[in-house]
Amino acid sequence: MVKLQVRRRRKTRPARERKTPSTRQQVLGWLVHAYTATGMVFAALIAVLLVRGNPADFRMAFLLMAIATIVDATDGTLARKVRIKEAVPGFDGRRLDDIIDYLTYTFLPIGLIWRAGILPAGYEPWLILALLASVYGFCQVQAKTDDGYFLGFPSLWNVVALYVYALPFGPWVSLGLIITLAFMTFVPSKYLYPSLPGRFNRFITILGIPWAIALGWVIYRLPVTLGAALDSTTLAIAWVSLGYPILYMGASWAITLAHWTRPRPSGETGDRTE
C-alpha cells in the first residue's frame, strides 16, 4: 500500500500592517524634530556672529555652539521616547541631525578659527583639510562601529576651536594640532561614545559634567575686547579642563591598540562586539 504524503499548506500570513500613529504621537514626533531643528537656528546665528568678527561675537558664537551641543545630546533620547520613526515615518530626523552636526561641530568652528586669525598668516587653507576630513567621517557607512565606538576622530572641532582660541598655544602649535586631528579622522581608530551604555562610558560621562561646567565658565569669561586675554584664574581652569580631552583621547587609543593587538580566532574577518 502506497502511503501518500500530504503536504500541509502553510498559511500565508498577511503582511504586517504599519500601525497608524495617533494624532498625539504625531504632534510629539514633530515637536522632537522641531527641537532638533533649533540647531539650524543656532547655526544661522553663529554664521552672522562670525561675519561680524568681534571678540564679543566670538564669545556668543561659542555659547551658541555649546547650546547646540546640548540639543544634539538630548534630542536622541526624546526621539526614542516618542518612537520617532513610528510617529513621523516620512521624515528622516537622522539626516537632519547630520546636516546640523556638520555645521555646528565642523564648518562653523573651523570658520571661527579662520575668522579669529588663530593660524599663521598664509596657512589658513590647511583648514580645508579639516573640512574634507569631517565630510569623510560623516559619510562613512560605519562612522559608528557595531560594538559602540566612533570610528576615526569624531569631528569635535567645536571643542578644538575653543581651546586654540582660549589658550595661548600659538599659531604653529594650533596649526599642527588641527592637521594631526584631521589626519586622525582617516585612521580606523576607536573613540569612546559616552552616551552609550558601558562602565567606562559612564565614567567618562560623569567626568564630563564638571568638564562641561568648566568650559561654560571659560566661555563666560572670554574677553570681549580686542587684544584682551583670559584672567589668570580662568586661564588655569581652562588648562586643567584640558585634562579631560586628553583622558578621552588616551583612553580611546588604549582601546584601539588593545583591539588591534588582540589575537583573533582563525577565520574571523569582522569586528566582534566587545
N, C-alpha and C positions, 0 to 999 in steps of 0.2 A: 504494500500500500504506500503510495507516494504521499509524503507529507508536504502539504503546501504551506509555505511560509508567507504569511500575510504581513506586509509592512504597514505599520500604523502611520498614517499621515500626521505629520507634525502640524499642529495648528499654528498657523501664522499669526503672530501677534500683531495687532495694529501698531503702526509707528507711534512712538510716544509723543503725544501732542504737547507742544510747549504751552505751559500754563500762562494765561494772560495775566500780567501783573495788575494789581489793584491800583486805583487812582492814587491812593495814599503812597503806595510803593513807588509809583512813577514820579510823583512830586518829590519824594525824598531822594530818589535817584538823580533827578535833575538838579536838586539843591546841592548834592555832593559834587556833581560836575561843575556847577557854578562856583562852588568853593575852590575847586582845583583851578578854575579859570581865573580866579583873582590873581594867580601868579602872573598871568599875562598883563594884568593891570599894573602890577608892581614892576614888571619888565619895562613897560612903556614909560613909567615914571623914572625909572633908573636911566633909561636912554636920554630922557630930557635933562636929567641932572648931569650926565656925562658931557652933553653938549655945552652946558654952562661951564663946567670945568673948574669950579672954585673949591677950596678945601671944605667949606661948609656943605657944598653939594656932594662931595665925595663921602663925607660922613653920613649924610642922609641916604646915599646910594647903598652904603654898607648896611645901614639899618634896614632898608627895604629888602636887600638880599637875605638878611637874617630872617625877616618875617616870611619871605617866600620859602625859605628852607623849612620853617615851622609848618607851613601849609603842606609842603611836599611830604613831610614826615608824618602827617596826621591824616591826609585825605585817603590813604590806602585803608586804614583802619575803618574809617567811615564807610568807604565803598564796600568793604566786606560785610559790615553790619547790615546794610540795606540790600545786599546781594545785587550789586550794581548791574551785572550782566543780565540778570533776570528782569530788573526794574526798567532798564533802558537798553534793550538788546541791540538797537540800531545805531548806537553811538559808542565809538571806541575811546574810552577815557584814558587808556594807556598811551595811545598816540598823542592825545592832548598833553598828557603828563610829560612825555618825552620832548615835545616841542618846547614846553615851558622850561623844563630842566636844562635843555641845551642853552637857552637864553640866559637863565639866571645863574647857572653853575659854570658856564663856559664863556659864551660870547660877550656878555656884558662885563664880567670880571676881567677878561682879557682886554676889553675896551678900556676899562678903568686903568689898568696897568699902563696902557699906551697913553691915555689922556693925561695921567698924572706925571708922565715923564720919568718913570722909575728906571727904565733900561738905559744903557749907554746910547748916546746920540748916534743915529745911523744904524742901530741894531734892532730897531723896532720890528722889521719884517720877520724876525725869528718868532714873533708871536703867532704868525700864521701856522707855524708848526704845531703849536698847542691847539689851535682851532681845528686843524685837519686831524690831529691825533684824537681829539674828542669826538669828531664825526665818526671816525673809525670805531671808537669804543661804543658809541651809541648804536651804531648799525650792526654790531656783531650779533649773530643769532644767539650765541651763548655768552652774552655780556654778563649774565649771572649763571654760575655753574649749578649743576644738578645737586651738588652737596652743600649749596648755600653760601657761596662766596661771589664777590665781584671778580671778574677776570680782567686783569690789567688795571693800571691806575684808574680809579673811578671818577675822574674828571671833577675833582673837588677844587676847581680853580677859584671859587669864591673865597675859600679859606687861604689859598696861596696868595691871592691878591691882597687880602687883609694883612697878612704877615709881612709881605715885602713892602707894603705901604706904611705900616705902623712901626716896624723895626728897622734900625739902621744897618741893613745888610750891605748896602752899597749897590751900585748899578751892575757890576760884573758878577757878584755873587747871585743877585736876583736873576740875571740872565742865565747863569749856569744852572740854577735850580729849576727854572722853567723848562729849559732844554732837556734836562735829565728826566723830569717828571713826564714830559711829552713823550720821550722815547720809551719810558716805562709803561705807557699805555699799550704798546705793541708787544710787550713781554707777557706771555701767558702765566702770570703770577697770580696768586690768590690773595684777595683782600677781604678782611672781615666785613660782614654785613650786619651791623649792630642790631637792626630791628628784627632779625630772625631769632628763633629760639636757640638755646645753647648756653652753657655755663660761661664760656669765655665771652660770648656776645653780650650776655647780661652784665658781666664785669665791665666790659668796655662801655656799655650804655650807662651804667651807674657812674663811672668816672667821667663820662661825657657831660653829666649835669653840672658839676662845678666848672668844668671847662667852658661850657656854653655861657654860664653866668659871668665868668672872667672875660670872655670875648665880648659879651654885652657891655660890660663896664669899659673895656678898651674902646669900643665903638663910640660909646657915650662921651669918652674923654678925648677923642680925636680932635686935634686942633682945627679951628675954623678960620684961621688967618694964615695967609701965605708966609711961609718961612718958619712958622712955629713948629715945635716938637712936643711930643708927649711929656708930661711931667714925670719926675723920677719914679714915683710910686706906681703910676700906671704902666710905665715902661718896664718896671720889674715884674708886674703882674703879667704883662704880655710875654716876657721872656720865660717865666715859669709856665705859663699856659702852653708854650711850645712843646713842653714835655709830653703832652697828650698826643699830638700828631706823630711825634717821634715814636712813642709807645705803639700807636696804631700801626705805623709802617713797619716797625721792628717785629711786632707780633705777626703781622701778615706775612712778612718774608720768612719768618721762622716756620710758619705753617707751610709756606710754599716749598722751602728747602726740604722739610720733612716729607712732603708729598713727592717731590722729585727723587729723593734718595730712598724712598720706601720700596722694598722688593715687591714685585708684582707676581702673582701666580702665572704660570705659563698659559698663554692663550688670552690673557686679559689685554684688551685694547683700549678700553674707555675708562673714564673716571668712575670710581666707586663712591657711594655715599659714605661719608666718614661719620 
